[in-house]
Amino acid sequence: MPKMKTISGAKKRFKLTGTGKIKRKHAFKSHILTKKTTKQKRNLTYWTTVAKSDLSNVKAMLTI
């Protein structure tokens, strides 16, 4: 049976924490920033964890 390949797009977008959770960046922080408030842009800066409903798909992409 061939090796499971990691999807390279997912490899660049997700990181594992020490406890095994998966971190992701927020969307909507790349352009059209003039109409967004400073608070909104600041809150989009930080990492967050992947939702429970998406966890199995992301793990499959990362072959975890």
Secondary structure, DSSP 8 states (H G I E B T S, - for coil): -------HHHHHHEEE-TTS-EEE--SS-SS--TTS-HHHHHHHHS-EE--HHHHHHHHHHHT-
